[in-house]
Amino acid sequence: MRSNLIYDAVDTVTNRYLLCQVVSKATRRFHKPTTRVQDTVNEVLVRVGGAHEAEEVITVPGNKVAEPQRRAA
């Protein structure tokens, strides 16, 4: 189920807002027109959740989690 994938991904990216941004951007990049969007989202969540085990955690120098930047409208 997708909820299990989300819980694994939250262990990697603790900021839920940042997790949504990462998943949405990765889904747009990895999506292929011949596949379902749901399958692409699940694949991205598996990759993000597995990044913790592969030591590929998203960080900024100084061991801080990357914070999203606000843009003017």
CHARMM-style PDB file with segment names, atoms N, HN, CA, C and O in Angstrom:
ATOM      1  N   MET     1       0.836  -1.189   0.000  1.00  0.00      PROA
ATOM      2  CA  MET     1       0.000   0.000   0.000  1.00  0.00      PROA
ATOM      3  C   MET     1       0.872   1.241   0.000  1.00  0.00      PROA
ATOM      4  O   MET     1       2.016   1.231   0.455  1.00  0.00      PROA
ATOM      5  N   ARG     2       0.302   2.291  -0.516  1.00  0.00      PROA
ATOM      6  HN  ARG     2      -0.627   2.299  -0.885  1.00  0.00      PROA
ATOM      7  CA  ARG     2       1.060   3.539  -0.616  1.00  0.00      PROA
ATOM      8  C   ARG     2       1.378   4.110   0.755  1.00  0.00      PROA
ATOM      9  O   ARG     2       2.413   4.758   0.912  1.00  0.00      PROA
ATOM     10  N   SER     3       0.529   3.895   1.755  1.00  0.00      PROA
ATOM     11  HN  SER     3      -0.311   3.368   1.627  1.00  0.00      PROA
ATOM     12  CA  SER     3       0.800   4.462   3.077  1.00  0.00      PROA
ATOM     13  C   SER     3       2.096   3.899   3.654  1.00  0.00      PROA
ATOM     14  O   SER     3       2.830   4.621   4.330  1.00  0.00      PROA
ATOM     15  N   ASN     4       2.387   2.636   3.403  1.00  0.00      PROA
ATOM     16  HN  ASN     4       1.791   2.050   2.854  1.00  0.00      PROA
ATOM     17  CA  ASN     4       3.661   2.069   3.863  1.00  0.00      PROA
ATOM     18  C   ASN     4       4.840   2.742   3.164  1.00  0.00      PROA
ATOM     19  O   ASN     4       5.879   2.985   3.777  1.00  0.00      PROA
ATOM     20  N   LEU     5       4.671   3.037   1.890  1.00  0.00      PROA
ATOM     21  HN  LEU     5       3.827   2.840   1.391  1.00  0.00      PROA
ATOM     22  CA  LEU     5       5.732   3.715   1.152  1.00  0.00      PROA
ATOM     23  C   LEU     5       5.957   5.120   1.692  1.00  0.00      PROA
ATOM     24  O   LEU     5       7.092   5.590   1.771  1.00  0.00      PROA
ATOM     25  N   ILE     6       4.873   5.783   2.061  1.00  0.00      PROA
ATOM     26  HN  ILE     6       3.951   5.402   1.997  1.00  0.00      PROA
ATOM     27  CA  ILE     6       4.985   7.146   2.598  1.00  0.00      PROA
ATOM     28  C   ILE     6       5.700   7.135   3.946  1.00  0.00      PROA
ATOM     29  O   ILE     6       6.542   7.995   4.208  1.00  0.00      PROA
ATOM     30  N   TYR     7       5.368   6.162   4.806  1.00  0.00      PROA
ATOM     31  HN  TYR     7       4.684   5.464   4.593  1.00  0.00      PROA
ATOM     32  CA  TYR     7       6.032   6.099   6.109  1.00  0.00      PROA
ATOM     33  C   TYR     7       7.532   5.859   5.954  1.00  0.00      PROA
ATOM     34  O   TYR     7       8.327   6.424   6.705  1.00  0.00      PROA
ATOM     35  N   ASP     8       7.928   5.028   4.989  1.00  0.00      PROA
ATOM     36  HN  ASP     8       7.282   4.569   4.379  1.00  0.00      PROA
ATOM     37  CA  ASP     8       9.357   4.815   4.742  1.00  0.00      PROA
ATOM     38  C   ASP     8      10.015   6.086   4.219  1.00  0.00      PROA
ATOM     39  O   ASP     8      11.147   6.396   4.590  1.00  0.00      PROA
ATOM     40  N   ALA     9       9.314   6.822   3.361  1.00  0.00      PROA
ATOM     41  HN  ALA     9       8.395   6.570   3.060  1.00  0.00      PROA
ATOM     42  CA  ALA     9       9.873   8.053   2.797  1.00  0.00      PROA
ATOM     43  C   ALA     9       9.993   9.144   3.854  1.00  0.00      PROA
ATOM     44  O   ALA     9      10.920   9.952   3.799  1.00  0.00      PROA
ATOM     45  N   VAL    10       9.072   9.182   4.815  1.00  0.00      PROA
ATOM     46  HN  VAL    10       8.319   8.526   4.860  1.00  0.00      PROA
ATOM     47  CA  VAL    10       9.120  10.202   5.877  1.00  0.00      PROA
ATOM     48  C   VAL    10      10.349   9.987   6.762  1.00  0.00      PROA
ATOM     49  O   VAL    10      10.858  10.939   7.354  1.00  0.00      PROA
ATOM     50  N   ASP    11      10.827   8.744   6.857  1.00  0.00      PROA
ATOM     51  HN  ASP    11      10.413   7.971   6.376  1.00  0.00      PROA
ATOM     52  CA  ASP    11      12.053   8.501   7.618  1.00  0.00      PROA
ATOM     53  C   ASP    11      13.255   9.153   6.947  1.00  0.00      PROA
ATOM     54  O   ASP    11      14.208   9.547   7.619  1.00  0.00      PROA
ATOM     55  N   THR    12      13.211   9.267   5.619  1.00  0.00      PROA
ATOM     56  HN  THR    12      12.437   8.947   5.073  1.00  0.00      PROA
ATOM     57  CA  THR    12      14.320   9.867   4.876  1.00  0.00      PROA
ATOM     58  C   THR    12      14.223  11.382   4.868  1.00  0.00      PROA
ATOM     59  O   THR    12      15.194  12.072   5.178  1.00  0.00      PROA
ATOM     60  N   VAL    13      13.055  11.903   4.515  1.00  0.00      PROA
ATOM     61  HN  VAL    13      12.266  11.342   4.263  1.00  0.00      PROA
ATOM     62  CA  VAL    13      12.826  13.351   4.464  1.00  0.00      PROA
ATOM     63  C   VAL    13      11.802  13.663   5.549  1.00  0.00      PROA
ATOM     64  O   VAL    13      10.610  13.415   5.369  1.00  0.00      PROA
ATOM     65  N   THR    14      12.258  14.200   6.666  1.00  0.00      PROA
ATOM     66  HN  THR    14      13.226  14.401   6.812  1.00  0.00      PROA
ATOM     67  CA  THR    14      11.373  14.369   7.823  1.00  0.00      PROA
ATOM     68  C   THR    14      10.378  15.508   7.657  1.00  0.00      PROA
ATOM     69  O   THR    14       9.324  15.505   8.295  1.00  0.00      PROA
ATOM     70  N   ASN    15      10.692  16.472   6.820  1.00  0.00      PROA
ATOM     71  HN  ASN    15      11.547  16.475   6.302  1.00  0.00      PROA
ATOM     72  CA  ASN    15       9.786  17.591   6.583  1.00  0.00      PROA
ATOM     73  C   ASN    15       8.734  17.147   5.566  1.00  0.00      PROA
ATOM     74  O   ASN    15       9.069  16.892   4.409  1.00  0.00      PROA
ATOM     75  N   ARG    16       7.470  17.053   5.981  1.00  0.00      PROA
ATOM     76  HN  ARG    16       7.198  17.261   6.920  1.00  0.00      PROA
ATOM     77  CA  ARG    16       6.422  16.528   5.097  1.00  0.00      PROA
ATOM     78  C   ARG    16       6.182  17.419   3.892  1.00  0.00      PROA
ATOM     79  O   ARG    16       5.895  16.921   2.803  1.00  0.00      PROA
ATOM     80  N   TYR    17       6.295  18.717   4.066  1.00  0.00      PROA
ATOM     81  HN  TYR    17       6.528  19.122   4.950  1.00  0.00      PROA
ATOM     82  CA  TYR    17       6.114  19.640   2.941  1.00  0.00      PROA
ATOM     83  C   TYR    17       7.215  19.427   1.906  1.00  0.00      PROA
ATOM     84  O   TYR    17       6.944  19.380   0.706  1.00  0.00      PROA
ATOM     85  N   LEU    18       8.442  19.299   2.366  1.00  0.00      PROA
ATOM     86  HN  LEU    18       8.663  19.337   3.341  1.00  0.00      PROA
ATOM     87  CA  LEU    18       9.561  19.049   1.466  1.00  0.00      PROA
ATOM     88  C   LEU    18       9.406  17.699   0.780  1.00  0.00      PROA
ATOM     89  O   LEU    18       9.742  17.563  -0.397  1.00  0.00      PROA
ATOM     90  N   LEU    19       8.906  16.708   1.492  1.00  0.00      PROA
ATOM     91  HN  LEU    19       8.633  16.819   2.448  1.00  0.00      PROA
ATOM     92  CA  LEU    19       8.667  15.397   0.896  1.00  0.00      PROA
ATOM     93  C   LEU    19       7.672  15.500  -0.252  1.00  0.00      PROA
ATOM     94  O   LEU    19       7.878  14.893  -1.303  1.00  0.00      PROA
ATOM     95  N   CYS    20       6.602  16.258  -0.066  1.00  0.00      PROA
ATOM     96  HN  CYS    20       6.435  16.751   0.787  1.00  0.00      PROA
ATOM     97  CA  CYS    20       5.624  16.444  -1.144  1.00  0.00      PROA
ATOM     98  C   CYS    20       6.254  17.115  -2.351  1.00  0.00      PROA
ATOM     99  O   CYS    20       5.978  16.734  -3.488  1.00  0.00      PROA
ATOM    100  N   GLN    21       7.100  18.110  -2.114  1.00  0.00      PROA
ATOM    101  HN  GLN    21       7.325  18.419  -1.190  1.00  0.00      PROA
ATOM    102  CA  GLN    21       7.769  18.788  -3.217  1.00  0.00      PROA
ATOM    103  C   GLN    21       8.713  17.842  -3.954  1.00  0.00      PROA
ATOM    104  O   GLN    21       8.741  17.830  -5.185  1.00  0.00      PROA
ATOM    105  N   VAL    22       9.476  17.060  -3.221  1.00  0.00      PROA
ATOM    106  HN  VAL    22       9.453  17.069  -2.222  1.00  0.00      PROA
ATOM    107  CA  VAL    22      10.427  16.131  -3.829  1.00  0.00      PROA
ATOM    108  C   VAL    22       9.694  15.086  -4.660  1.00  0.00      PROA
ATOM    109  O   VAL    22      10.092  14.788  -5.786  1.00  0.00      PROA
ATOM    110  N   VAL    23       8.621  14.533  -4.099  1.00  0.00      PROA
ATOM    111  HN  VAL    23       8.298  14.776  -3.185  1.00  0.00      PROA
ATOM    112  CA  VAL    23       7.879  13.491  -4.803  1.00  0.00      PROA
ATOM    113  C   VAL    23       7.205  14.054  -6.050  1.00  0.00      PROA
ATOM    114  O   VAL    23       7.203  13.405  -7.097  1.00  0.00      PROA
ATOM    115  N   SER    24       6.638  15.247  -5.950  1.00  0.00      PROA
ATOM    116  HN  SER    24       6.640  15.774  -5.100  1.00  0.00      PROA
ATOM    117  CA  SER    24       5.952  15.806  -7.120  1.00  0.00      PROA
ATOM    118  C   SER    24       6.942  16.151  -8.237  1.00  0.00      PROA
ATOM    119  O   SER    24       6.658  15.903  -9.409  1.00  0.00      PROA
ATOM    120  N   LYS    25       8.092  16.717  -7.887  1.00  0.00      PROA
ATOM    121  HN  LYS    25       8.322  16.918  -6.935  1.00  0.00      PROA
ATOM    122  CA  LYS    25       9.087  17.048  -8.912  1.00  0.00      PROA
ATOM    123  C   LYS    25       9.680  15.786  -9.535  1.00  0.00      PROA
ATOM    124  O   LYS    25       9.883  15.723 -10.748  1.00  0.00      PROA
ATOM    125  N   ALA    26       9.953  14.792  -8.712  1.00  0.00      PROA
ATOM    126  HN  ALA    26       9.788  14.843  -7.727  1.00  0.00      PROA
ATOM    127  CA  ALA    26      10.505  13.545  -9.237  1.00  0.00      PROA
ATOM    128  C   ALA    26       9.485  12.816 -10.105  1.00  0.00      PROA
ATOM    129  O   ALA    26       9.851  12.189 -11.099  1.00  0.00      PROA
ATOM    130  N   THR    27       8.209  12.895  -9.735  1.00  0.00      PROA
ATOM    131  HN  THR    27       7.912  13.404  -8.927  1.00  0.00      PROA
ATOM    132  CA  THR    27       7.169  12.253 -10.532  1.00  0.00      PROA
ATOM    133  C   THR    27       7.088  12.897 -11.909  1.00  0.00      PROA
ATOM    134  O   THR    27       6.932  12.199 -12.912  1.00  0.00      PROA
ATOM    135  N   ARG    28       7.190  14.202 -11.965  1.00  0.00      PROA
ATOM    136  HN  ARG    28       7.316  14.769 -11.150  1.00  0.00      PROA
ATOM    137  CA  ARG    28       7.157  14.885 -13.261  1.00  0.00      PROA
ATOM    138  C   ARG    28       8.348  14.492 -14.133  1.00  0.00      PROA
ATOM    139  O   ARG    28       8.216  14.368 -15.351  1.00  0.00      PROA
ATOM    140  N   ARG    29       9.496  14.299 -13.516  1.00  0.00      PROA
ATOM    141  HN  ARG    29       9.604  14.400 -12.526  1.00  0.00      PROA
ATOM    142  CA  ARG    29      10.690  13.960 -14.294  1.00  0.00      PROA
ATOM    143  C   ARG    29      10.711  12.502 -14.733  1.00  0.00      PROA
ATOM    144  O   ARG    29      11.131  12.203 -15.851  1.00  0.00      PROA
ATOM    145  N   PHE    30      10.267  11.588 -13.873  1.00  0.00      PROA
ATOM    146  HN  PHE    30       9.926  11.831 -12.965  1.00  0.00      PROA
ATOM    147  CA  PHE    30      10.369  10.160 -14.164  1.00  0.00      PROA
ATOM    148  C   PHE    30       9.159   9.595 -14.897  1.00  0.00      PROA
ATOM    149  O   PHE    30       9.202   8.459 -15.370  1.00  0.00      PROA
ATOM    150  N   HSD    31       8.098  10.357 -14.995  1.00  0.00      PROA
ATOM    151  HN  HSD    31       8.064  11.279 -14.611  1.00  0.00      PROA
ATOM    152  CA  HSD    31       6.875   9.818 -15.594  1.00  0.00      PROA
ATOM    153  C   HSD    31       7.039   9.581 -17.092  1.00  0.00      PROA
ATOM    154  O   HSD    31       7.569  10.419 -17.822  1.00  0.00      PROA
ATOM    155  N   LYS    32       6.567   8.416 -17.524  1.00  0.00      PROA
ATOM    156  HN  LYS    32       6.137   7.736 -16.931  1.00  0.00      PROA
ATOM    157  CA  LYS    32       6.566   8.068 -18.943  1.00  0.00      PROA
ATOM    158  C   LYS    32       5.117   8.063 -19.399  1.00  0.00      PROA
ATOM    159  O   LYS    32       4.254   7.570 -18.673  1.00  0.00      PROA
ATOM    160  N   PRO    33       4.823   8.593 -20.576  1.00  0.00      PROA
ATOM    161  CA  PRO    33       3.436   8.698 -21.037  1.00  0.00      PROA
ATOM    162  C   PRO    33       2.703   7.358 -21.136  1.00  0.00      PROA
ATOM    163  O   PRO    33       1.473   7.328 -21.092  1.00  0.00      PROA
ATOM    164  N   THR    34       3.432   6.259 -21.267  1.00  0.00      PROA
ATOM    165  HN  THR    34       4.431   6.283 -21.302  1.00  0.00      PROA
ATOM    166  CA  THR    34       2.775   4.957 -21.421  1.00  0.00      PROA
ATOM    167  C   THR    34       2.430   4.292 -20.089  1.00  0.00      PROA
ATOM    168  O   THR    34       1.836   3.214 -20.077  1.00  0.00      PROA
ATOM    169  N   THR    35       2.794   4.918 -18.968  1.00  0.00      PROA
ATOM    170  HN  THR    35       3.277   5.793 -18.978  1.00  0.00      PROA
ATOM    171  CA  THR    35       2.512   4.329 -17.658  1.00  0.00      PROA
ATOM    172  C   THR    35       1.515   5.183 -16.888  1.00  0.00      PROA
ATOM    173  O   THR    35       1.259   6.336 -17.234  1.00  0.00      PROA
ATOM    174  N   ARG    36       0.963   4.595 -15.841  1.00  0.00      PROA
ATOM    175  HN  ARG    36       1.171   3.658 -15.559  1.00  0.00      PROA
ATOM    176  CA  ARG    36       0.033   5.336 -14.996  1.00  0.00      PROA
ATOM    177  C   ARG    36       0.816   6.242 -14.044  1.00  0.00      PROA
ATOM    178  O   ARG    36       1.918   5.903 -13.613  1.00  0.00      PROA
ATOM    179  N   VAL    37       0.239   7.380 -13.729  1.00  0.00      PROA
ATOM    180  HN  VAL    37      -0.656   7.655 -14.079  1.00  0.00      PROA
ATOM    181  CA  VAL    37       0.883   8.321 -12.811  1.00  0.00      PROA
ATOM    182  C   VAL    37       1.000   7.690 -11.419  1.00  0.00      PROA
ATOM    183  O   VAL    37       1.984   7.914 -10.715  1.00  0.00      PROA
ATOM    184  N   GLN    38       0.012   6.917 -11.032  1.00  0.00      PROA
ATOM    185  HN  GLN    38      -0.788   6.735 -11.604  1.00  0.00      PROA
ATOM    186  CA  GLN    38       0.036   6.266  -9.721  1.00  0.00      PROA
ATOM    187  C   GLN    38       1.250   5.347  -9.586  1.00  0.00      PROA
ATOM    188  O   GLN    38       1.880   5.295  -8.529  1.00  0.00      PROA
ATOM    189  N   ASP    39       1.571   4.631 -10.648  1.00  0.00      PROA
ATOM    190  HN  ASP    39       1.060   4.674 -11.506  1.00  0.00      PROA
ATOM    191  CA  ASP    39       2.732   3.742 -10.608  1.00  0.00      PROA
ATOM    192  C   ASP    39       4.029   4.535 -10.502  1.00  0.00      PROA
ATOM    193  O   ASP    39       4.965   4.119  -9.819  1.00  0.00      PROA
ATOM    194  N   THR    40       4.079   5.672 -11.176  1.00  0.00      PROA
ATOM    195  HN  THR    40       3.318   6.010 -11.731  1.00  0.00      PROA
ATOM    196  CA  THR    40       5.271   6.521 -11.112  1.00  0.00      PROA
ATOM    197  C   THR    40       5.448   7.090  -9.707  1.00  0.00      PROA
ATOM    198  O   THR    40       6.564   7.135  -9.190  1.00  0.00      PROA
ATOM    199  N   VAL    41       4.347   7.525  -9.087  1.00  0.00      PROA
ATOM    200  HN  VAL    41       3.441   7.489  -9.506  1.00  0.00      PROA
ATOM    201  CA  VAL    41       4.417   8.056  -7.720  1.00  0.00      PROA
ATOM    202  C   VAL    41       4.902   6.972  -6.764  1.00  0.00      PROA
ATOM    203  O   VAL    41       5.743   7.233  -5.904  1.00  0.00      PROA
ATOM    204  N   ASN    42       4.377   5.759  -6.912  1.00  0.00      PROA
ATOM    205  HN  ASN    42       3.695   5.548  -7.612  1.00  0.00      PROA
ATOM    206  CA  ASN    42       4.810   4.654  -6.051  1.00  0.00      PROA
ATOM    207  C   ASN    42       6.295   4.359  -6.230  1.00  0.00      PROA
ATOM    208  O   ASN    42       6.998   4.094  -5.255  1.00  0.00      PROA
ATOM    209  N   GLU    43       6.770   4.403  -7.464  1.00  0.00      PROA
ATOM    210  HN  GLU    43       6.199   4.618  -8.256  1.00  0.00      PROA
ATOM    211  CA  GLU    43       8.186   4.156  -7.732  1.00  0.00      PROA
ATOM    212  C   GLU    43       9.065   5.225  -7.092  1.00  0.00      PROA
ATOM    213  O   GLU    43      10.120   4.924  -6.534  1.00  0.00      PROA
ATOM    214  N   VAL    44       8.621   6.471  -7.180  1.00  0.00      PROA
ATOM    215  HN  VAL    44       7.764   6.716  -7.633  1.00  0.00      PROA
ATOM    216  CA  VAL    44       9.384   7.570  -6.562  1.00  0.00      PROA
ATOM    217  C   VAL    44       9.410   7.411  -5.046  1.00  0.00      PROA
ATOM    218  O   VAL    44      10.451   7.615  -4.422  1.00  0.00      PROA
ATOM    219  N   LEU    45       8.285   7.051  -4.453  1.00  0.00      PROA
ATOM    220  HN  LEU    45       7.439   6.884  -4.960  1.00  0.00      PROA
ATOM    221  CA  LEU    45       8.250   6.854  -2.999  1.00  0.00      PROA
ATOM    222  C   LEU    45       9.165   5.709  -2.575  1.00  0.00      PROA
ATOM    223  O   LEU    45       9.803   5.782  -1.524  1.00  0.00      PROA
ATOM    224  N   VAL    46       9.233   4.664  -3.375  1.00  0.00      PROA
ATOM    225  HN  VAL    46       8.715   4.605  -4.228  1.00  0.00      PROA
ATOM    226  CA  VAL    46      10.143   3.551  -3.067  1.00  0.00      PROA
ATOM    227  C   VAL    46      11.584   4.040  -3.117  1.00  0.00      PROA
ATOM    228  O   VAL    46      12.389   3.693  -2.252  1.00  0.00      PROA
ATOM    229  N   ARG    47      11.916   4.849  -4.130  1.00  0.00      PROA
ATOM    230  HN  ARG    47      11.262   5.130  -4.833  1.00  0.00      PROA
ATOM    231  CA  ARG    47      13.283   5.370  -4.244  1.00  0.00      PROA
ATOM    232  C   ARG    47      13.630   6.290  -3.082  1.00  0.00      PROA
ATOM    233  O   ARG    47      14.727   6.204  -2.531  1.00  0.00      PROA
ATOM    234  N   VAL    48      12.715   7.161  -2.709  1.00  0.00      PROA
ATOM    235  HN  VAL    48      11.824   7.231  -3.157  1.00  0.00      PROA
ATOM    236  CA  VAL    48      12.976   8.085  -1.594  1.00  0.00      PROA
ATOM    237  C   VAL    48      13.076   7.302  -0.289  1.00  0.00      PROA
ATOM    238  O   VAL    48      13.950   7.576   0.532  1.00  0.00      PROA
ATOM    239  N   GLY    49      12.194   6.337  -0.095  1.00  0.00      PROA
ATOM    240  HN  GLY    49      11.483   6.114  -0.762  1.00  0.00      PROA
ATOM    241  CA  GLY    49      12.235   5.528   1.119  1.00  0.00      PROA
ATOM    242  C   GLY    49      13.478   4.676   1.205  1.00  0.00      PROA
ATOM    243  O   GLY    49      13.995   4.443   2.298  1.00  0.00      PROA
ATOM    244  N   GLY    50      13.971   4.205   0.067  1.00  0.00      PROA
ATOM    245  HN  GLY    50      13.551   4.394  -0.821  1.00  0.00      PROA
ATOM    246  CA  GLY    50      15.173   3.385   0.048  1.00  0.00      PROA
ATOM    247  C   GLY    50      16.449   4.187   0.141  1.00  0.00      PROA
ATOM    248  O   GLY    50      17.515   3.621   0.378  1.00  0.00      PROA
ATOM    249  N   ALA    51      16.367   5.492  -0.041  1.00  0.00      PROA
ATOM    250  HN  ALA    51      15.500   5.952  -0.235  1.00  0.00      PROA
ATOM    251  CA  ALA    51      17.554   6.339   0.023  1.00  0.00      PROA
ATOM    252  C   ALA    51      18.160   6.331   1.422  1.00  0.00      PROA
ATOM    253  O   ALA    51      19.371   6.485   1.575  1.00  0.00      PROA
ATOM    254  N   HSD    52      17.330   6.154   2.433  1.00  0.00      PROA
ATOM    255  HN  HSD    52      16.346   6.028   2.308  1.00  0.00      PROA
ATOM    256  CA  HSD    52      17.825   6.118   3.814  1.00  0.00      PROA
ATOM    257  C   HSD    52      18.742   4.916   4.010  1.00  0.00      PROA
ATOM    258  O   HSD    52      19.766   5.015   4.687  1.00  0.00      PROA
ATOM    259  N   GLU    53      18.377   3.791   3.422  1.00  0.00      PROA
ATOM    260  HN  GLU    53      17.545   3.711   2.872  1.00  0.00      PROA
ATOM    261  CA  GLU    53      19.196   2.588   3.552  1.00  0.00      PROA
ATOM    262  C   GLU    53      20.470   2.691   2.734  1.00  0.00      PROA
ATOM    263  O   GLU    53      21.489   2.102   3.094  1.00  0.00      PROA
ATOM    264  N   ALA    54      20.420   3.441   1.626  1.00  0.00      PROA
ATOM    265  HN  ALA    54      19.591   3.919   1.334  1.00  0.00      PROA
ATOM    266  CA  ALA    54      21.581   3.579   0.752  1.00  0.00      PROA
ATOM    267  C   ALA    54      22.450   4.770   1.156  1.00  0.00      PROA
ATOM    268  O   ALA    54      23.417   5.085   0.463  1.00  0.00      PROA
ATOM    269  N   GLU    55      22.124   5.433   2.258  1.00  0.00      PROA
ATOM    270  HN  GLU    55      21.338   5.177   2.821  1.00  0.00      PROA
ATOM    271  CA  GLU    55      22.877   6.588   2.751  1.00  0.00      PROA
ATOM    272  C   GLU    55      22.885   7.728   1.752  1.00  0.00      PROA
ATOM    273  O   GLU    55      23.884   8.438   1.637  1.00  0.00      PROA
ATOM    274  N   GLU    56      21.789   7.920   1.026  1.00  0.00      PROA
ATOM    275  HN  GLU    56      20.977   7.343   1.120  1.00  0.00      PROA
ATOM    276  CA  GLU    56      21.673   9.022   0.086  1.00  0.00      PROA
ATOM    277  C   GLU    56      20.652  10.038   0.599  1.00  0.00      PROA
ATOM    278  O   GLU    56      19.813  10.524  -0.159  1.00  0.00      PROA
ATOM    279  N   VAL    57      20.731  10.345   1.860  1.00  0.00      PROA
ATOM    280  HN  VAL    57      21.412   9.951   2.476  1.00  0.00      PROA
ATOM    281  CA  VAL    57      19.770  11.246   2.473  1.00  0.00      PROA
ATOM    282  C   VAL    57      19.982  12.654   1.933  1.00  0.00      PROA
ATOM    283  O   VAL    57      21.117  13.093   1.751  1.00  0.00      PROA
ATOM    284  N   ILE    58      18.884  13.358   1.679  1.00  0.00      PROA
ATOM    285  HN  ILE    58      17.961  13.002   1.828  1.00  0.00      PROA
ATOM    286  CA  ILE    58      18.953  14.707   1.135  1.00  0.00      PROA
ATOM    287  C   ILE    58      19.334  15.658   2.262  1.00  0.00      PROA
ATOM    288  O   ILE    58      18.558  15.885   3.190  1.00  0.00      PROA
ATOM    289  N   THR    59      20.548  16.214   2.167  1.00  0.00      PROA
ATOM    290  HN  THR    59      21.178  16.030   1.413  1.00  0.00      PROA
ATOM    291  CA  THR    59      21.016  17.124   3.201  1.00  0.00      PROA
ATOM    292  C   THR    59      21.735  18.300   2.574  1.00  0.00      PROA
ATOM    293  O   THR    59      22.098  18.291   1.397  1.00  0.00      PROA
ATOM    294  N   VAL    60      21.925  19.306   3.400  1.00  0.00      PROA
ATOM    295  HN  VAL    60      21.630  19.313   4.355  1.00  0.00      PROA
ATOM    296  CA  VAL    60      22.685  20.494   3.029  1.00  0.00      PROA
ATOM    297  C   VAL    60      23.903  20.510   3.941  1.00  0.00      PROA
ATOM    298  O   VAL    60      23.815  20.023   5.068  1.00  0.00      PROA
ATOM    299  N   PRO    61      25.032  21.047   3.501  1.00  0.00      PROA
ATOM    300  CA  PRO    61      26.194  21.087   4.377  1.00  0.00      PROA
ATOM    301  C   PRO    61      25.835  21.629   5.759  1.00  0.00      PROA
ATOM    302  O   PRO    61      25.122  22.625   5.881  1.00  0.00      PROA
ATOM    303  N   GLY    62      26.329  20.974   6.774  1.00  0.00      PROA
ATOM    304  HN  GLY    62      26.908  20.165   6.674  1.00  0.00      PROA
ATOM    305  CA  GLY    62      26.001  21.346   8.137  1.00  0.00      PROA
ATOM    306  C   GLY    62      24.965  20.394   8.713  1.00  0.00      PROA
ATOM    307  O   GLY    62      24.423  20.649   9.788  1.00  0.00      PROA
ATOM    308  N   ASN    63      24.677  19.287   8.006  1.00  0.00      PROA
ATOM    309  HN  ASN    63      25.117  19.080   7.132  1.00  0.00      PROA
ATOM    310  CA  ASN    63      23.736  18.251   8.436  1.00  0.00      PROA
ATOM    311  C   ASN    63      22.335  18.778   8.669  1.00  0.00      PROA
ATOM    312  O   ASN    63      21.645  18.306   9.573  1.00  0.00      PROA
ATOM    313  N   LYS    64      21.905  19.728   7.892  1.00  0.00      PROA
ATOM    314  HN  LYS    64      22.465  20.112   7.158  1.00  0.00      PROA
ATOM    315  CA  LYS    64      20.542  20.237   7.977  1.00  0.00      PROA
ATOM    316  C   LYS    64      19.750  19.711   6.792  1.00  0.00      PROA
ATOM    317  O   LYS    64      20.295  19.538   5.701  1.00  0.00      PROA
ATOM    318  N   VAL    65      18.480  19.459   7.001  1.00  0.00      PROA
ATOM    319  HN  VAL    65      18.037  19.600   7.887  1.00  0.00      PROA
ATOM    320  CA  VAL    65      17.620  19.037   5.908  1.00  0.00      PROA
ATOM    321  C   VAL    65      17.353  20.234   5.010  1.00  0.00      PROA
ATOM    322  O   VAL    65      17.141  21.345   5.497  1.00  0.00      PROA
ATOM    323  N   ALA    66      17.362  20.015   3.720  1.00  0.00      PROA
ATOM    324  HN  ALA    66      17.534  19.113   3.324  1.00  0.00      PROA
ATOM    325  CA  ALA    66      17.146  21.108   2.771  1.00  0.00      PROA
ATOM    326  C   ALA    66      15.761  21.714   2.963  1.00  0.00      PROA
ATOM    327  O   ALA    66      14.763  20.995   2.994  1.00  0.00      PROA
ATOM    328  N   GLU    67      15.704  22.998   3.090  1.00  0.00      PROA
ATOM    329  HN  GLU    67      16.515  23.583   3.065  1.00  0.00      PROA
ATOM    330  CA  GLU    67      14.446  23.711   3.263  1.00  0.00      PROA
ATOM    331  C   GLU    67      13.996  24.277   1.923  1.00  0.00      PROA
ATOM    332  O   GLU    67      14.825  24.746   1.142  1.00  0.00      PROA
ATOM    333  N   PRO    68      12.706  24.240   1.647  1.00  0.00      PROA
ATOM    334  CA  PRO    68      12.230  24.811   0.378  1.00  0.00      PROA
ATOM    335  C   PRO    68      12.390  26.327   0.385  1.00  0.00      PROA
ATOM    336  O   PRO    68      12.295  26.971   1.430  1.00  0.00      PROA
ATOM    337  N   GLN    69      12.633  26.878  -0.786  1.00  0.00      PROA
ATOM    338  HN  GLN    69      12.710  26.355  -1.634  1.00  0.00      PROA
ATOM    339  CA  GLN    69      12.764  28.323  -0.908  1.00  0.00      PROA
ATOM    340  C   GLN    69      11.471  28.902  -1.422  1.00  0.00      PROA
ATOM    341  O   GLN    69      10.850  28.336  -2.322  1.00  0.00      PROA
ATOM    342  N   ARG    70      11.058  30.019  -0.868  1.00  0.00      PROA
ATOM    343  HN  ARG    70      11.562  30.479  -0.137  1.00  0.00      PROA
ATOM    344  CA  ARG    70       9.838  30.682  -1.307  1.00  0.00      PROA
ATOM    345  C   ARG    70      10.139  31.561  -2.503  1.00  0.00      PROA
ATOM    346  O   ARG    70      11.191  32.196  -2.576  1.00  0.00      PROA
ATOM    347  N   ARG    71       9.210  31.590  -3.430  1.00  0.00      PROA
ATOM    348  HN  ARG    71       8.355  31.074  -3.370  1.00  0.00      PROA
ATOM    349  CA  ARG    71       9.365  32.419  -4.613  1.00  0.00      PROA
ATOM    350  C   ARG    71       8.257  33.439  -4.662  1.00  0.00      PROA
ATOM    351  O   ARG    71       7.134  33.169  -4.237  1.00  0.00      PROA
ATOM    352  N   ALA    72       8.565  34.602  -5.173  1.00  0.00      PROA
ATOM    353  HN  ALA    72       9.477  34.822  -5.518  1.00  0.00      PROA
ATOM    354  CA  ALA    72       7.540  35.633  -5.318  1.00  0.00      PROA
ATOM    355  C   ALA    72       6.589  35.241  -6.440  1.00  0.00      PROA
ATOM    356  O   ALA    72       6.996  34.645  -7.437  1.00  0.00      PROA
ATOM    357  N   ALA    73       5.330  35.579  -6.266  1.00  0.00      PROA
ATOM    358  HN  ALA    73       4.999  36.063  -5.456  1.00  0.00      PROA
ATOM    359  CA  ALA    73       4.338  35.204  -7.273  1.00  0.00      PROA
ATOM    360  C   ALA    73       4.440  36.070  -8.502  1.00  0.00      PROA
ATOM    361  OT1 ALA    73       3.676  35.888  -9.450  1.00  0.00      PROA
TER     362      ALA     73
END
